[in-house]
Each structure stands twice: as structure tokens, then as C-alpha cells.
Amino acid sequence: MSAIADLHIISYDIIFAKDEHVLLRYSAEGSHCGQPHNGIEPSGKKAKWTAAAIFEVQDGKVHSFTKEWDKLNMWKQLGWMKDDEYA
């Protein structure tokens, strides 16, 4: 995420790891201090959000992953939403 240049993981839990799959739940935070987002210049506003990712591991390396996160909440905190609409 080039707009959230200071993105970092606060905490994480491994929910399960079985065969070639690992499910990870985590909390992250960062601020709009990087590139503009959809024409919105960096504001320095901060956000915290939660996410989960499923990783497929092959030969000890991540082969692919699927991620879901609370994007709406994150965008509202960063001022990237106007009311309930995308900014």
C-alpha cells in the first residue's frame, strides 16, 4: 500500500495451520503519509484495522494468499470516504 507508507502489524494470531494452508488473523495500523490515494493528498491521518489472510505454502515458501480486511473502517478513519460514499 503505497499510500500507507508506515504500515505495520500490531499483533497477530495463527488460527490454524494444516497441510499447505495457514490462516493468520492480525491487527494493523498506519497513516496516510505516502502516495496520494484516488487524488487525495497525504493527510497524516491514522487508522487501525483488522484483517485475515490464508496462505498456501509449497516447499516452505508462500505460493499464494488471499486477504480480507476491514477496508471500509480503515478508509473512514483515513478520510477516504465522504459519508458512506467513496471519496
PENORGI-V308987 format. One record per backbone hydrogen bond with DSSP energy under -0.5 kcal/mol. NH is the residue of the N-H (numbers start at 1). CO is the residue of the C=O. E is the energy in kcal/mol with one decimal. If there is no record, write none. Layout:
BEGIN
NH_CO_E, NH_CO_E
END
This chain:
BEGIN
4_1_-0.8, 5_3_-0.7, 6_31_-0.6, 7_4_-1.5, 8_29_-2.2, 10_27_-2.8, 11_27_-1.1, 13_25_-2.9, 15_13_-0.8, 15_23_-2.1, 16_23_-1.1, 18_21_-2.5, 21_18_-2.7, 22_55_-2.0, 23_16_-2.8, 24_22_-0.5, 24_53_-2.9, 25_13_-2.8, 26_51_-2.7, 27_11_-2.5, 28_49_-2.8, 29_8_-2.1, 30_47_-2.0, 32_45_-2.3, 33_3_-0.7, 33_31_-2.1, 34_3_-2.2, 35_2_-2.2, 37_40_-2.3, 38_36_-0.5, 40_37_-2.5, 41_39_-0.6, 44_32_-2.5, 47_30_-2.5, 49_28_-2.3, 51_26_-2.6, 52_68_-2.6, 53_24_-2.6, 54_66_-2.5, 55_22_-3.0, 55_53_-0.5, 56_64_-3.0, 57_20_-3.3, 57_55_-0.6, 58_61_-2.8, 61_58_-1.8, 63_56_-3.4, 64_56_-1.3, 66_54_-1.9, 68_52_-2.6, 70_50_-2.2, 71_69_-2.5, 74_70_-2.1, 75_71_-3.2, 76_72_-2.3, 77_73_-2.1, 78_74_-1.8, 79_75_-0.6, 79_76_-1.0, 80_75_-2.8, 81_75_-0.5, 82_85_-3.0, 83_81_-0.7, 85_82_-2.5, 87_80_-2.4
END
